[in-house]
């Protein structure tokens, strides 16, 4: 998260913050066959269980995404290519 806020601060200092979409997300869970810790979530990558898709996703889109808003829908990075 520190890098996310550093990036937003940099964009502000350069006068680019209000013209830039910033997206933060992580990888989707641990790999099958490798000992990983998914914080108690069931299974991992390539599964429909929580350990395969329940990861942080933060978007800052000035003028579109209201500050502090939340979305309860399942979202993936491929949704941005549509």
Buried (B, 14 or more C-beta within 10 A) or exposed (E): EEEBEEBBEEBEEEEEBEEBEBEBEEEBBBEEEEEEEBEEBEBBBEBEEBBBBBBEBEBBEEEEEEEEEEEEEEEEEEEEEE
